[in-house]
Amino acid sequence: MFKTAIAAALAGALTLSAAAHAEAPALELRFGDLDLSSEAGKAELSRRIARVATAICEQGVQTGTLLAGNANAKCRADARAALADRVARAAPNSGLGG
């Protein structure tokens, strides 16, 4: 099953909660401290997005099957795209489109 993330843009941060698990902790993606006009800042933002996407998709995952691995990879790709879209709307100079 794929997890969906609910995000609310805050001043330089996104707070995320896994909708499929009410008991799951909220996750935060901070980017207000990054210089998004620099390549280094954009690269760090991409790393942070990947880490949060992984954390979202690993909540409640049972490992050990190829199917679970494939579903988790799809979840991470979907979560990265959704996070990048949210950041792009909150910070147009992020270089993520939007």
URUR-V118400 format. One record per helix or strand of 2 or more residues. SS is the DSSP state (2 for helix, 1 for strand). FROM is the first residue (numbers start at 0). TO is the last residue. Records with the same first field share a line. If there is no record, write none. Layout:
BEGIN
SS: FROM-TO + FROM-TO
END
This chain:
BEGIN
1: 4-9 + 12-17 + 26-29
2: 38-57 + 65-89 + 91-93
END
